[in-house]
């Protein structure tokens, strides 16, 4: 089975990645990193650039976690990309980061988190960003 993680080059994405790597290493399972977003204003929309992806792959190789990195460009919402990736590899766990934008207790998170929680067929681990 595989662990899928939604990665964005921000604190919430790094927190999710750290938790997913720890779980993958602990259980000796491969990791599928999905970096989905929109093409307009890539850095603001969560898309990692080549430098981010290369550094990520080097880090995962150093830790010894078998991995694959995907940057889908099908135009689907990030939540749909994550849910489809998890279903496609029969994931055991889907890890997403939580970035607080509102006062505590208001809402359940962003639309990506809501979509993942509503549609995922596997367990979902929600990891708060370090400053959350």
N, C-alpha and C positions, 0 to 999 in steps of 0.2 A: 504494500500500500504506500501511498505517497502523501506527503504533507504539502499543501498549497499555501502560498503566502502572497497577499496583495502588498506590493512594494511601491512606494512613492519616495522620492528623495527629500523627505522631510522628517521631522522628529517622530511623527506617528508611524511612518513607513519603516524607519530604522528600528523602532521599538517592536513592531510586528516581525521584522526580519530577525532580530536578535532572539525573540521567543521561538520562532520557527526553527532557526538553526539549532538552538539548544535542544528542542524536541527531536529534531531529525538526528542529531548526534546521539542523544540518549537512547533512541529506539532503533538506530541503524536503518532509517528509512530515507529514501531519496526526497529531495526538495524541489518543488516546482515554483519558481518565482514568477509572478505575473505582474507586469508593469503596464497597466492600461490607463489610458486617459484620452484626451482630445488633442488634435494636432494644432489647434490655435493656442498660441502662447504656451509652448510645451512645458517650460519650467513651472509656470503657475498652475498648470492643469495636471501635474503629477507625472509627466513623462520624464524618464531619466535619459540623460544624454549618453553617448558612447563612453565617455570617461567614467561616469557613474557605474555603468554596466560592467566595464572592464575591471574596475576596482572591486565591485561586488563579486564577480567570478573569481578573482584572485584570492579574495578573503575566504570564499567557500572552499576553494581548492586547498588553501592552507589548513583549514579546519578538517578537511577530509570528508566533507559531506557531498555525496553524489547529487548533482543538481542540473537543472535546465532553467534557462531564463527565456521568457516569452514577452514580446511587446506586440500584442495583437493590434492590427490596424483595420479591423472589420467595421468600425464605426459603432459598435455596441457600447452601451454604458459600462463603466468599470465593474459594477456589481454583476452584470450579466456575463462579462468576460470571466470573472472569478468563479461564478457558479458553474458555468460551462466547462471551465478548465478542471474544476474539482470533479464534476460528473464524468468528464472524459477520461480521467485517470483513476477513477474509483477512489478518490482521496479519503483518507481516514480523518483528516483534520484540515480545516481552512482557517488560516490566521489572518486577522485584519487589525490594523491600528485604529486607535480612537483619538481624534483631535478635538478637544473641547473648543467650541466657539461661543457657547452660551453659558450662562450661570449653571452650576450644578443642579441637576434635577429637572432641567427644562429640556424636553425632547429626549430622543433616544440616540442621537448622533446624526451623521450626515446621510444623504440619500444612498450612498454606496453601502454603508453599514446596514441601513434599513433593508435594502434589497437583498443583501447577502443573508441576513438573519431570516428574512421571509422565504427565500427560495432555496437555500443550500440543503442538500440531502445528507450532509455529513455534519459532524460536530464542528462548531465554530468557536474559536478562541479570540476574544476581543482584548487587545492589549492597549492600555492607555499610554499616551506619549509621556515622556519623562516629566514634563512640566504640567501634566493634566492632574 
